[in-house]
Amino acid sequence: MNKADRTRIIIASAVASAIFTGFSARLVHIHISKHEEYSRLAAEKHTVRQVIHAKRGMILDRNGEILAANLPVRTVFADASHIKNPQDLADLADLAASRLELDAKELAEKFATGKKYIVLKRQVPEQVTMDLFEEMRNRKLRGLYSEKDSIRTYPNATMLGHIIGFLNHERKGIQGIERVFDAELAGTGGYRYIERDRTGREIVPYRGLEVEPEHGRDVRLTIDMHLQAILEEELDATYKELSPETVTAILVDPKTGGILAMGCRPAFDPNNPGGAEPEQMKNRAIIDMVEPGSTFKIVVAAAALNEGKVDEKSSIFCENGRFAYGGRTLRDHHGYGHMTVHDILVKSSNIGSAKMALMMGADKYYEYVRRFGFGERLGIELPGEIPGLVHPPSRWDKLTITRMPMGHAVAVTPLQIAMSMAVIANGGKLMAPRVVESLEAKDERGTTTKTPVVLRDVVPEKTARFVGNALAAVTQPGGTATYARVNGFSVAGKTGTAQKVSPKGGYAAGKYVVSFAGFMPVEDPRFVCLVIVDDAKVPSNLNYGGLVAAPIFSRICEKAARYLDLTPTLPAIPLMDSSLAKNNNSTLKQD
């Protein structure tokens, strides 16, 4: 063999080696690098991709009672490649149409496409599916199958509907907790590729690629459904008896900011959101703006005390009921002379409150209004919370500094009123309101507990205690809220009455928003309760916070104390008849 032949052999061998090396590299690339991709493509070509729905997490109250759950249903689909006989196709279309309430002609057209996965109907009750497949077996038909699914159900109907929310047809949260925690509740769906034999049965040994779902986490609320039931029972009674435009109530733990109960009327059923009017679906506690009336007087009293403008013994001249300022006259319901801060709160003096604001000046007073949480979103885990409306001093007129202390010239939310009263109840701290206690999962994610958050220190404990003791006297004889008393317990609180703002400007004649915000027991507050009644259908001379809202507060708190097994600390006393028709007490007609 000469040199030229050896060269040709070497070149040929090198080329062959390169070719085989390339094929080998390509083979390795296909089997290793592209294995998952080609496996998926093969599966998609020869099998059916079946969705494995993640279970949506439940919504629970603080004690584990189920507020939102999943009702098992089925999704019925067809594998038209298994329907070979034209007569079987027609018979199957007729059967499916009758059982699933669908159009037989449209079904026949879908079956004729030969597609492997055709969704016929979702959210089919399991019993309907079982009956359908039983009839198919009896008539020796095949080609229809089902997979597990679920629909959201709310066992308490209208109760707590504004907080829980609901889902749309695409399983997306639309309102309430369902919306805010949609991602956590929904989880992540999985899927599998399956192959069936000629009878439609799955060939399990040939099951292809499968990805398990990550089920949604449960959301445990701070709500106590026993307290919620108490609150909503009173809301229903008030809405029926007084026919107000709206009525709202809140129970909150002042030490943690946890919402124990919250509701409003009108309400809606999250099981049937399509049947509700827009006004029924509003969570009034966080989206309504109202003038708070005299419940706002706790701000100016606490501020003036904390700034040293007044003390426990200070005497303020209340002008015998008529105070001329800024070209207008501010009036009290009664002609008071000199009064202490304590008495100004007990008697709900507009003039005394205005003078304390004047002592501080506009900027300092405004600072305390904001420190109490007005004019800002407090951060509750619900959609739609608004900040209210508190204008800065640069936008005030001459009268604002004397009108705002009595709860006019400012617009606040019911939640803000409740949390400001919690400042007095807990010793001076503004807590972030919370409606979620924890997120829970049974896998490695475990439980994530939401901890209480202090937004800011508003006033020292000494100041809060002084204001709280004055508010306790509000419910005693001579105060404006004797109907707010609860037998056996010390109760503190403040009435509020504000004329409704007219959409056309100014105020609406004869229409009032009345309220009572308070806490109990005074010595160790377990809860703050707020009741707001908007435009109760009662005579104007009886439409006051002390007459309308205070009795509702009393009934809620009495039942709540009994449920919480609180120990009475005061002797039982005869309580006043709270009937509006029998009341002629002029003391209660001031706030």
N, C-alpha and C positions, 0 to 999 in steps of 0.2 A: 504494500500500500504506500503510495507516494504521499508526499507532503500535502498536495492539493486535496487529495481524497480525505486525509485526516482533518483538514481545515473545514471541508464541507460537512463532515460528520459532526464536528464540534459545534458548528453554527446551527445545524439542524437540531442537535440535542439541546442547545441553549434555547432555541426558539420553542421547542416542545416543552421544555421545563418552564419557560416563561408563561406559555399558554396554560399549562396545568396549574402553575402557581396562581395565575389570575382566576382560573375557575375555582380553585380551592379558596382563594380569598373571598371571591363572590359568594361561595357556598357558606363560608363562615359568617360573612356579613348578613346573609339572608337568615341563617339559623340562629344567630346570636343577636346581632344589632337590630334586625328587622323582625325578629320572631313575634313580638307582641303585635306589631302593626299588621303583619300578614295573617296572624291567627285571627285578629279581629275582622279583617277583610273576608277571610274564608268563612268565619262564623256568620257574618252578615249576608253572605251569598247563599249559604246552605241551611241556615237555621233562622229562628225567630228571636228577635231581641225583646225580652220581657222585662218591663220595669218592675223594680222592687221598691215600693213606696216607703219612705221613712215614716215612722209613726210620729205624728205631731205631739209635742209635749202637752201635758195637761196643765191647767191652771187650778191652783188649790188655794183655799184660805189658810190662815195661819195654823189651824188645827188639822189640816189635811183633808178637809171637805172638798169634794170635786166641784169646781165651778165651770170648767170647760173640758169636755171629754171627746172621745172618738167613737162613733157608732160604726161597727163593721158593715161594709157593703161590698159589692163586687163590680168590677168593670168587665163587661161582656164584649169579647172580640171574636172575629172570624179569621180562620185560615182558609181562604178560598181555594187554595191549591188542593185541599182535601175534598172538595165538592166536584166530583167528576160527572155525575149523571144529571142531565138537564131537569129530569123530573124531581130528583132530590133537591136540586137548587130551588125549584119553585116551591116544593113542600117546606123546605127549611126557611125560606123567606116568609111564607105564610105563617109558620109556627112562631118564628122570632117576632114578627110584626104583632101578632096577637098577644104574646106574653110580655113584650117590651114596649108596647104601645108606640110602634113605629110604622112607617109606610112600607108595605110589602113590595111595591114596585121599585122603590129606591133601594131596598135591601137586595133585591134580585140583581139590579144593575151593579151594585158593589160586589156581590159574589162573582159576577161574570168577569170581573177584572183579573181574577186568579191571584190576587195579592195575598201574601202570607199573614199580614197583620192589619186587620181593619177593625178599628174600635167602633162598636155599634152603640153602646150606651154605658155611661158611667153612673155611679151611685145607685146601682140596682140592689134592692134588698136581697139578702141571702136566700130567703125562702122562695122568692121569685126565681132566682137562679137555679135553685135545686129543682123546682117544679119544671123549669124549662129543660134541664138536662135529663130529668127522668122521662119526660115525654119523648125526647130525642132517642133515648135508649129503647123505649118501647116501639118506636117507629123505625129503628135502625138507621137513624140519620147521624151524620157527623159533620164537623167543620166549625162548630162553635165552641168556645172555651171561655174561661174567666180567670181573673186574677184578683187578689185581695186588694181592697181599697177601704176607705173610711170617709165619713162625713162628720163635720164638727157639730156637736150638740151642746146646748146650755141648759142643764136640768132645772135651773132656778128661774127660767123665763125672764121677765122684766127686771127681777131683782139683780142689782149690780151691773145691769147692761151697759151703762155709760162707762164703767171702768173696764169691764172685760173686753168689750168690742165684739167684732165678728169678722168672718172671712168672706171674700168675694168668690166668684165662680172659678177663679184661677188659684184658689187656696192662699191668697195673699191677705194679710191682716189689714183691715180698713180703719179700725178705730180702737181706742183703748190699748190694753195690754197686748192684744193680738197684733196690733200694728207696731208698737214700740219694740216688742221682743219677737218680731216675726222670724228673724233669722235663727234665733236660739230655739224657738218653739218648733220651727219647720224641720230642722235637721237637714240632712243631705241624702237624696234618694240613691238607690243602687240599681243594678240591672244584671240580667243573666241571658246567655244565648242558649236556647234549647232546641233539640231536634226531636221530631215525632215520627212514629212509624206510620204505615199506611192507614191504620185505624184511628190515628190522631192521638195515640198515647205517647207520652214523652219517653224517649230512650235515655234513661237516667245515666247509664255508663258513658254516654256520649255528650253529657252536659258540657257545654263549652265555658267560655270566659264568664266569670261571675264576680261582681263587686258588691259587697255587703253594704246596706244603707247605714248611715249614722243617724240614729233616731234623735228626735228633738228633746230638748231639756224641759223638765217641768218648771213652772214658775210658781213659787209660793208667795202669796200676798201677805201684807200686814193686816188685811181685813179679817175680822172675826164675824162669821156669818150669823152667829146668835145676836150680836150687837147690830149687825146690818138688818136683820129681820125686825128688831125692835124699832130701829130708825125708820125703815120703810113702812112699817105699819102705821106710824104716826104721820108720815108723809101722805099716805093714801087717805087717812082720816081727814087730814087738813085740806087736802085737795078736794075731797068730796063735800065737806061741811062748809068751807069758806070760799070755795070756787076762785082761788087766786089765779093770777096769770101764771105764776110759777111759785114753787116752794122748794127750798134747798136746805139740807142739813148735813153737818159734818161732825164726826167724833174723831179726836186725835189724841194720841199719847203725847203730852207736852214734854216729856223727858227725852223721848227718842225721835219725835216727829212722825212716828208711824201712824198712818191713817187707819183707824179701827172700823170706821163705817163712813160711807159717803153716798148721798143719793139726791135726786131731784125729781120733781114732777113738772111737766109731763115726762113720760118715759117710753121706752120701746122694748120690744122683744128681739134679742139678737138672733133667735132662731128664725125670725121672719123680718129682716131689716127692710125688705122691699115693701112691706106693708106699713111702714112708719112715715110720718110726715117729717120734714127737715127740723121743725121746732122740737119734735119729740127726741131727736137724736143728739141734742146739744147737752154737754156736761156743764150745767150752769155753774158748778162749783169753781171751775177754772176759766170759763170763757165769758161769763157775764160781768159787766161793769156796773156797779151801783154806788150811789153816794151812801157812805156808811152811817151817817147820822151820829148819834152821841156815843156809839161804841168807840168812835175815834178819839174821845176825850182822854182815854188812858195814855195816849201818846204825849199830849201837851203836859199832863200832870207829871208823868214820869220824867219828861225832859226838863221841866222847870225845877223839879226837886234835884235831879242829878246835876244840873248846872248851878245849883246854889242860889237860884233866884227866889226861891221860897223854901221854907222848911215846914216841919210838922205843926209849928205854932203860928206860922204866918197868917195874917188876916188880910183878906182882899175885899175891898168895897165893891159890892155888886150893884150899885147904882139904883137900888130899890126897884129893879126890874126893867129899867129903860136906860140904855147906854148909847149916847150919840157919838158916832165916829164915822169919819169919811163922808159926811153929808147924809148918812142914814142912821136909823135907830135900831139897835140890836135889843131884843127883848128876851126876858125869861118868862116862864109860865107863872111865876109868883114873884112878888117884889121882895127880894132878899137884900139885906144890908151887908154887914161885914161877915165873911165866911172863911173858914179854913179850907185848905186843899181837900181835906177829907170830906168836908161838907159839900164842897163844889161837886165832887164826884157823886156823892150820895143823892144830892138834890138835882144833879145834872144841870148845873148853871151854865148857860151859854156865855154870859157876861164874864163870869169868873174864869172860864176857860180862855176866852179871848184875851183877857188881861194878862194871863200867864204867857201867852204867845207874844204879846207886845213887850213884856219884860225881857224876853230872850232876843227878840229881833227876828226878822224874816229869815236870814241865812242860817242862824243856829236852829231855829224851829224846823226849817226845811231839812236840815241835816238829820234831825231825829226822826222825821217822817220817813226818810229813806232808810235810816238804820233799823226801823221796825219792819222793813221789808216791803213797803209800799212803793209802787213805781218800778218794780222789777219782777221778772219771772223767778219763782222760788225753786224751780228745778224738779218738780214732781214728775215721776216717770209716766206721764200721760201726754198724749198729743194735744196741741191746741192751747196750752196755757198762755194767757196774755199777761202783760206787765201792769195793766191798769193805766191810769193817767194822772200823773202828779206834775204839774207845771213848776219850773224853777222860779225863784223870786223875781227874776228879770221879766217874767211874763205875768206877774201878779198886778191886780189893780189895788186901789187904796183899801178896799174892803176885804181882800182875800185873807190877810193875816188874822182878821177877826171872825171870818166865816169858816175857814178850814179847820180850826180846832173843834168846831161842833159837827164836823163831818160833811160840810158842804164844800163846793169848789174843788172837789177831788173825786176821782172814780177808782174804785178798788174792786178786787174779786172777793167772793166769799172765802176762798182759801186763804187769802192774805189777812182777812179779819180774824179767822180762826188761829192762824199762826202768830199774829200779833198778841192775841190773848194768851197764847201758850208762852210767850215771853214773860208775862207777869206770873203765870202759873209755875214755871220751872226755875224762877230765880234770875231772870234777866238775859237768857240766851235765845237767839233766833235760830231755830232748828230748820234744817231742810226737810220739807214734807216728803215722806216716803210712802209708797204703796206696795213696794216689792220687798219681801223679806229675804228671798234667796232664789238662786237658779240651781236646779238639782238634776243630776244624771246618775245612772247606775253603772256607768263605765268609768274609765280612768279619769274623766273630766271631774267627777265627784260633785261636791256642793260648793257653790260660791255664795257666801253670805254677805248681804249688804249691811254695812255698819252705819249707825247714826252719824250725821254730819252737822256740826255746829257752824252755821254760816258766819255768825259774829256775836260777840258780847255786846248787848245793847245798853243795859244799865246794870249797876251793881245789885247784888241780891237784896241789900237793905232797901233800896228804892223800890224794887219789885215787890217786896214783902209789904211795904207801906201802902202801895197802890192796891195790892191784893186784899189787905184788911179793909180798906175803904170800899172796895167792890163787894166785900162780904156784907157790909152794912146796907148796900143797895137792895139786898133781898130781905132785909129786916123791916119791921114796921117803921114807917116814915120814909122808906126808900121808894124807888120807882119800879121795883120788880119783886114785890112780895109774892106774886104768883109763880115766881121761879124757884121758890123754896122746895126742898125735898125733905120729907119727914125723917128725922133722925140724923141728918147730915148738915154740915156747914157748907153753904154754897156762896160763891162769889161770881159777880158778873155785871154786865152793863147792857142797858137797853139802847135801842137805836130806832129813830123814826125819821125818815127823810121823804119829802115830797118828790114824786117821780119827775124826772126830766122829760119834757115834751119833745118829740122829734121835730116839732116846728120851732123850737126855741123856748126858753123859760121853763116853767113848771106846769105839769098837768093838774088842773083843779080836781081836788077830791081823790087823787090817786097817791098812794104812799107805799114805800118799801119799809117794812118794819122788821126789827131783828132783836135777838138776844144772844149774846156771847158770854159764856161763863165757864167755870170749872168747879170741880168738887173731888174729894173733900178739901176744904181750904188748907188744912194743916198738912196734907200730903196728897196733892192733886193726882188722881188716876187718869182723868181725861178732861179735855176741853170739849165743849159742845157749842155749836153755832146753829141757830135756826133763823132763816130769812124767808119772809112771806111777802111776795110782790103783789100788791093790789088785791088784797082780800076784799071780798064783797060784804063789807060790814059798814055801818054808818061811820062817817068821817070822824065824828066825835068819840068813837071807840077804837079807831084804827091806830093804835099805839103799840110800840114794842112791848111795853109792860102788860098789855092786855091781850095781845094776839100771840106774839112769839114766846113770851115767858112761860105760859102754861104748857106749850108744846115741849119746850126745853125741860120743864119739870117732869113731865110724863116720861120722856126719853131717859132722863137721868135716874129716875126712880127705878125703872125696869133694868137699866144697865147696872145700877148698884146691886140690885137683887141677883142678877146673873153673875156678876163678879164676886159675889159673896162678901161685899164690904161690910165691916162692922160699924153699926151706928154709934155715933159719939155724942149725940144730943138726945134729950128726952123727946118723946113724941108730943106734938102740939097740934091743935086744930088748925088746919089750913083753910085759907079763904076760898070761898066758892069762886071758881074762875069763869063762870058763865058770863059771857059778854052782856047778855040781856039783863042780868041782875047787877051789873057793876056800875057804881056811881062814884067811885073813888077818884077824886081829882088828882091825888098824888101820883097815880099811875099814868096820868095823861100828860106827863112831862118827860121828855128826854131829848 
